[in-house]
Amino acid sequence: MPPHRLRGDVPAALQLYQRLRVPRAAALLGDTRAGGEVSGLDSPFFIAVRNTLLRAFVGITGGLPLGWLWSYDTERVVREARL
C-alpha cells in the first residue's frame, strides 16, 4: 500500500511514522552522545587528537560525522517503506 493510501487512516500513518522514526532517533542519540563526550574534552593532548581525527574524517569522507542526518531523504524512506 503506497503511503498516499494512508490518508484518513491516522492509526496506520502514526504506526508507520513511529516505525521509521525510532531507528533514526536512536542513531542520532548515539551519535550525539558520543559527540558530546568527544567535544567536551579538557586535555590539550586529547583535543589535538580529536581535531586531527576530525580533519582526517572530513578529508576522507568529504563530510562531517553527522552528515547522514542532513542527507536523510524522508520522502524516499516513506516511499520505500513496507506498510
C-alpha positions in Angstrom: 0.0 0.0 0.0 1.6 3.3 -1.1 1.9 6.0 1.7 -0.7 8.2 0.0 -3.3 5.4 0.7 -2.8 6.1 4.4 -4.7 9.4 4.1 -7.5 9.2 6.6 -6.0 6.2 8.3 -4.5 8.0 11.3 -3.5 4.9 13.3 -1.7 3.3 10.3 0.0 6.6 9.5 1.2 7.0 13.1 2.4 3.4 13.2 4.5 4.0 10.0 5.8 7.2 11.4 6.9 5.5 14.6 8.5 2.6 12.8 10.6 5.0 10.6 11.3 7.5 13.4 12.7 5.2 16.2 15.8 3.8 14.4 16.8 7.3 13.1 16.2 8.9 16.5 18.3 6.1 18.2 21.2 6.6 15.8 21.1 10.4 16.3 21.0 10.0 20.1 24.0 7.6 20.0 26.0 9.9 17.7 25.1 13.0 19.7 26.1 11.3 23.0 29.4 10.2 21.6 30.0 13.7 20.0 29.3 15.3 23.3 31.8 13.2 25.1 34.4 14.0 22.4 33.7 17.7 22.2 33.8 18.1 26.0 37.5 17.1 26.3 39.6 19.2 28.6 43.1 17.8 27.9 45.1 19.7 25.2 46.5 16.4 24.0 43.1 14.8 23.5 41.8 17.9 21.9 44.6 17.8 19.4 44.0 14.2 18.7 40.2 14.8 18.3 40.9 17.7 15.9 43.3 15.7 13.9 40.9 12.8 13.6 38.1 15.1 12.6 40.2 16.7 9.9 41.1 13.2 8.6 37.5 12.1 8.7 36.4 15.1 6.7 39.3 14.7 4.3 38.5 11.0 3.6 34.7 11.2 3.6 34.2 14.8 2.4 31.7 15.4 5.2 31.2 15.7 8.9 30.3 12.7 11.1 26.6 13.6 11.3 26.4 14.1 7.5 24.0 11.2 7.3 21.5 13.3 9.3 21.3 16.1 6.7 21.3 13.8 3.7 18.4 11.7 5.0 15.7 11.5 2.3 12.4 11.3 4.2 10.3 11.1 1.0 12.4 8.2 -0.3 12.3 6.3 3.0 8.5 6.7 3.2 8.1 5.7 -0.4 10.2 2.5 0.1 8.6 1.6 3.5 6.8 -1.6 3.7 3.3 -0.9 5.0 
